[in-house]
Amino acid sequence: MTHTCARTQVNRVRRDFPQIPPVPAPVPSHEEIARLVYSYWEMGGRQHGSALEDWIRAERELLSRR
């Protein structure tokens, strides 16, 4: 006697929507960030001591513009 089972579709991928690869967010270039940091430095009276904070601020500002 043979036995037949219903075929399962466990490993099938849904094809309702096209598979589109994610597009990476545009990242500001090193030069763009450096120019903005330099402008912060000039506007701040050319004071030293906040380079890292200015760099992070510039990255965030440039990313928010995009």
N, C-alpha and C positions, 0 to 999 in steps of 0.2 A: 504494500500500500504506500503510495506517495503522499507526501504532505506539502502543500504549498502555503507559503506565508506572504502576507502583504509586504510589498517592498517599502522600506522606510527611506525617508529623504533627510537623513541626519546631517550628512556632509555637504548638502547643497547650499550654494550661496544665493541669496535673493538677488534677483536681477531687475527689481522694480525701478531702481535708480541707478544711473551710470556711476561707475566707480571713478571718481575724479581725485587725483592725488592732491594732498593739501599744498597750498602755495605758502611758502615761508614769508613771514612779515618782512618788509623791507627794513634793513638795519642801516643806521647811519654809518658812514665811513669814519675812519679814524681822523681823517683830515677835517671833515665837517664838524666833528665833536671838538677837535683841537681849536678850530677857528672860533667857535662859540665860547669855549673856555677862555680863550685869549681876550675876547670882548668882555667877558665877566671880570677878568683880571684888570683890564683897563678901566672899566666902569667903577670898580671897587678901589680905585686909587693906587693900583699896582701893589697892593698889599700881598704879602706872602702868607702861606699857612693854610689855605683852603683849596688846594689843588684837587684833592680827591672828591671833596664835596661838590666843587664846581664841575668836575667831570661827570659825576652822577647826575647832577642837575641838567647839564647840557644833553646827556643821553636821553633823559626823560622828556625834556622839552622837544628834542628832535623827533622822538618816537611819537609823541602826542600830536605833532603837526602832520603826520602821515596818515 
